[in-house]
Each structure stands twice: as structure tokens, then as C-alpha cells.
Amino acid sequence: MQTARKQNLIPAALVSALASCCLALLVAGISGCSSEPAKTGKEQLQANAIDLRDTLRNTIKDAGRLQQMQAIADQNAAEMQLRVEELARLRKEEVRLNANYDASKDEFRQLGDRIQSARKEYRSLVIHTRMALAQLTTDDEWKKITSRDLAIFNN
Amino acid sequence: MLWAMLYYYLSSGAGSGLVYDIEAPVKQHVKVEATVKQIIAINKEMLKEDAALVKDTEKAKKELAKIHANRLASESDFAEAFAALDDRRALTREKILDGRFKMRGLMTAEEWHSVYAAVSQQD
């Protein structure tokens, strides 16, 4: 992504956004809608949740376990959405603070702590979901789920 | 997918809202040539720090992918990998902030606002 910075005025935030766009396109591509415009963080998360639901439905043949797993995924999806929105808000706040000549280092540290805290909460939710799903799968099922999951990023 | 959700977390950098390549607006708005050179040198260091973090995050991403693929991996396996990344990110953020305040010390309020107004137009 760093090569994208060869032109002036390309901020790290934009580089991150580009990474997210690439990711959204990859996810969209797998879902068969690669011609759609790049998704926002919220849309991307929704696409991921739908993709996860589909993968579970195609992989888990036991109806009882499938229902349990989909309930876990759905339950946490809404919470993840809120965290992503909070992270986006904090990022905008950081850009505004940076543009303020009189901003103090303490203000940056406090905001940095809030960003890190929001990030950790989001991460915990994803990992918690992942653990709960892994517990309900067999080795073969997990292999199918993660191989599809990881193939996106190993290209 | 789950990994995509984790990746979203990983892709947000340490100084996403702090690091910009400001060479062009600095050349345009800062009057003293020696100061321009100093600011650009600091800015390049900040960009280098951020790029190094992106590289290390890529390495961590591979490690985390392996952990994710192991059905029996524990939360502490993830926590360990993320802790190293958190430390790395905090260190980079401090360096970037130091650079930001050094640059600020070299500019007047008016120059600063002109430079970041140009940045926000491009953002």
C-alpha cells in the first residue's frame, strides 16, 4: 500500500481506506457482485456477516448446530457494527485534532487511548465470536470455513 | 467473514489521522527555505515509521491467520500475538506524535492551517 504514497498528500487514513476498499471488493467478488462500488466500513461488515452466514449454511449440515452458530454470529454482528462506527468517529476526531495548531500532546494521548480501547473491544468481540463458532465445529468443518476465509487474503 | 472482520481491525494504522505527505503544501506555504527542508525531513521520518508499522502488521497478519486456522487455538494465543502488535503500534504512535510536534514547532499557526487546509482538500 505504501507505493500509493508516491504522490503527495496521500494520508495513512486514505491508505487504510484503500485497503478496506480492496477487501470489500474481494468479499464482493466472492459474493458474485464485483461490479458494485467499494463499500463503507459498515457495508463491508454487513457483507462479511452475510458471507459468514452463507458459509455456515453451506458447511454445517447439522441443523441444530447450524442454528446455534448463526445465532452467535447474528448476535455479535450488530455489536461489531457499533464498534466499527465508533472507530470511524474517533478517526475523524483525530484528523480534526491534528489540524488544530493548538492541540496538546495530552489531547492526542487521551484520544489515542480511546481509539485503542475501542479497537480492543472490537477485537474481543470478533475473537469471542470466533471461539464460540470454533467450539461448535468439527476439524473438517473449521478447515472449510477458514480456508474460504483465508483464501481472500492469501492472494 | 471472521478473518475479514479481524483484518478490519488490523488495517487501521497507528497514526492514520496523523501521517500525511505534506511536502507540496509545505513548499507552497512555508516561507523560510531552511525550515521547509527541516519539516520535510521530519515528515519523511514519520512516513517511514508508519510504513514500517504497516510492514510489521503484515507479518502479524500472517501469524494471526495461522492461529485462526487452528480450530483449537485459545484466546491467549490471539492475545499474545495482538499484544506484540499493540506495543509496536503504541511505539510508532509516540514517534509520529513527536514528529508532529516538532513540525508544529517549526511552523506558525497560519502556515500550519494553510498546510492542513490543503491536506483536508485532498482527503
Interface residues (C-beta under 8 A of the other chain):
Chain A: M1 Q2 R5 Q7 N8 L9 I10 P11 A12 A13 L14 V15 S16 A19 S20 L23 V27 G41 Q44 L45 N48 D51 L52 T55 M80 V84 L87 R91 K92 E93 E94 V95 L97 N98 A99 Y101 D102 K105 F108 R109 G112 Q116 R119 K120 Y122 R123 V126 I127 H128 T129 R130 M131 L133 A134 T137 D139 W142 K143 I145 T146 S147 R148 D149 L150 I152 F153 N154
Chain B: M1 L2 W3 A4 M5 L6 Y7 Y8 Y9 S11 S12 G13 G15 S16 G17 L18 V19 Y20 D21 I22 E23 A24 P25 L47 D50 A51 V54 K61 A65 H68 A69 R71 L72 A73 E75 F78 F82 D86 R89 A90 R93 L97 R100 F101 R104 M107 A109 W112 H113 Y116 A117 A118 V119 S120 Q122 D123
